[in-house]
Amino acid sequence: MFSLGDISDNTKLVQAKSNVARSNSATPDIKVALVEDSEQLRRQLKHMLGRALGVKCVCDCGSAEEAFRKIPAAAPDVVLMDVNLPGISGIGCTAKLKQQMPALQVIMLTVYEDGDNIFYALKAGACGYLLKRSSSTEILDALMSARQGGVPMTGEIARKVIKTFQSPIAGPEEPVTLSTREQEILELLSQGLLNKEIADRLSISYHTVKVHLKHVYDKLHVRSRAEAMLKFMGDKGGTTAGSEPSASNSKIRSR
């Protein structure tokens, strides 16, 4: 878990400051917004940003709904975004903010390091992915990298990203037939929605969503949400729920 302890001594604090400010002393401060439901962690992050040169916290939010109200007006350069927010998830929040503010850079700062969350966060528009156990210096360096067009993530996370996209996805010889509901769920997954959000959107239970996903996994011969989305996006050939495939070689069909 993230802690301010690593910049409590002057040597590390000076290092963290100089890393952000070193590229050009005339460069405007990096304007940062925080979206984190833990009030204690928001205070710690604001304290860290306040002690660093070249960085300014322009707003902090405890939910996605609050972020939708405050972030457009604050016009930050970079957002530090938690994944597990109450209501709309951090991934859903990222997707909507990127629609409204395409130039906005979003770094996920979370405890989740599984391939699915990384995959959906990056697909939603996040430019980077850090774990909350990252040091303050790593977080400050990531802010600078994001504003300069980089893709900030640790080597550990980068390896998980590569593994997700390199995982072999076995497909059946015969075309796969998905129900209209199963395709609706896959389409919502592709938008970055989590199971609970899909259940709310379709007015079905959380358990029903999980049952549909299990059927999808079985039909597509995959084992995770990320693999299902890669298979769906690669093979659907323009198919939408309730329609015929637009590409004759598509292996996913609706019924």
N, C-alpha and C positions, 0 to 999 in steps of 0.2 A: 504494500500500500504506500502511496505517496506520502512523504513526510518532509517537513522543512528542516529536519535535523542536519541534512547534508550541506546546507548553506549557513549554518549557525556560526561557523568560524570564518574569520575575515579572509583567509586565503581562498577558500572555495567561493565565497561570495564575490570577491574581486574577479575570479576566473569566470564565473557565470555572467557578471556584468560585461566584462571585456569581450566575451564571445559574441554577445548580441550587438555591441556597439563597434566592433573592430572594423567592419567593412567600410564604413564611411561616417565620420562624425557628423556630417551635415545631413545624413539621411533622416527623414522624419521618424518619430517614434512609431513602433509597431503597435497599432491599436488592436487590443485583444478583448474578446467577449468570452465569458464563462457560462456554460450551461451544465449545471451539476446540482442534483437534488439534495445532496448533503450540505447543510449550511456550514458545518464545521470545515469541510474540505474546501468550500468556496472561500471561506475566510482565509484559510491557509494559502490557497492559490493567489488570492488578492494580495496577501502580505508578501509573498514571494515576488510577484510582478512589481509591486511597489518598491522593492529594494533593488530591482535590476535596472540598469541604464538602458535607454533605448526602447523601453516597453511601457505601454500605458493601458491599464484596464479601463475600458470605456463603459462596460455594463456587465452585470452578472445576473443569471436567471436560474430559477429552481425547477423549471419545467419547460417543455417544448412550447406550451401555450404562451408562457411568459416571454420566451425567446421570440416568438412570432410578433409580439407587440413591441419589444424593445430593440431588437437587433437591427431592423431596417433603419430606425431613427439614429441609432448609435453609429452605424456605418463602420464596423470594425474591419480590419484587414484579415484577421484570423480568429476563428472560434475554437476554443477547447471544449469538446463535446463529450459528455458521458453517454454511454449506450443505454443503460438501464434506467430510464426516466419514468416517473409515474405518468399514466396516460399514454400519449404518443411517445414512442421510443426515440432515442437519440438518432437512430438510423432514419426513421421517418421524418424527424425534425430536420436532419441534414438534407434529405431529398427536397423538402419543401423550401428551405432557405436557399438552396442552390437554384431552384426554379425562379425565385424572386430576385436573387442576387448572384448571377452566374460567376462573377469575379471573386466572390467570397471564398476564402480558404478555410477548410474545416479539418481539424486534427481530432481524431477520436482519442479520448483519454479514459481508459476503462480497465477493469479487472479481467474482462473476458478476452481470452487469447485463442479461442477455437476458430477453425478455418471458416465456419459459416458466418460468424459475426464479422470477421475481417472481410470476407468476400462481399457481404451485403453492404457494409459501410463504404467500401471503395466503390461499389456499383452505385450507391446513392449519391456519390460525389465527393466523399472525403478524400483529401490529398495525403493524409498520413494517419498512422495508427500507433499509439503509444500505450504502454501499460502504466497503471497508477503507481507501480513500484519504481518507475523511471526516476532518475535523480533530477533535481531542479536544473542542473546544468544541461541535461539532456532535453528537458522541456523547453528551456530558453533557446537552445540551439535549434530545436525543431520549429519554433516560432519564426526565427530568422530564415531558416531553410524554406518554410512554406511561403513566406512573402517573396522570396527570390525564385519561386517556381519549382522548388525541390519537392521530394516525396519523403517526408520524414517518417522513418520507422526503424526500429532496432533490427539488428541482423536476425534475431530470433523470429520476429514477425515477418521479415522479408522471406525467410526460408519457408514459413507456413504459407505465404502467398504463392510462392513458386510451387510448393507441393500441391496446393489446391488445383492449380492449373495444369500440373503435370500428371495428376492422378488419372490412370487409364479408366475410361468409362465404357464398359461393355454394353453393347446394344444388341437386341434380338435381330434375327434375320428378317422376321416379318414385321410389318408396320405395327406400331403401338396405338391402341385405341384408348383415348382418355374421355371420360364423361365431361359434359359441359361444366359441371361443378369442379371437377379436378383441374380443368384448364383455367377456370376462374381463379382458383387458389394459386396456381402457378403464376398467373399474370400478376396477382397481388404480391406474391413473393418477389417477383422481378422488380417491383416498385419499392422493395425494402421493408415491407410490412412484416411484423412478427405475428406468430400464431394468434395471440389474443386480439390484435388489431384486425386480422383477417376475419376472425369470428364476429367481431363487432360490425365490420363492414358488410358481411353477408348475412347477418342476423342468424347465425348458427352458434352452437356451443363450441367451446375450446376443444372439448373431447372429439367432436365431429370433425374439426379441422385436422386433428392428429390422425384420425382414422383415414380420412381422405389422403393425407400425405403418405401414410403407410402403403396404401394401395398404389399411389404414384411411384413410390420407391420400388415396389415389387414389379410394376409394369415396365419401368425404365431400367431396371437392374442397377440401381444405385443405392448408396447407403447414407447419403447426407443431403441436406437442403442445397448446399453449394453444387454438388454433383448433379442433382435434379435440375437446377437452373441452367447449368452448363449444357446439359443434354437437351433441355427444352428449348433454349435459345439457339442451339446449334442445329437442331433437327426439325423445328416446327415449320420452317419454310414459309412463314407468314400466316400460319393457321391461327385463327382466333376461335374462341369458344363458340360452338354451334355452327361453324362454317366448314366448308371443304378446304383442304390444304391447297395453297396457291402454287406449290412446287411439287412436281410429280415425284421427286425423289425424297420427299419428306417422310420420315418414319414415325411421326406423331400425328395421329388423326383424331378427329372428334366424332362423337356419336350422339 
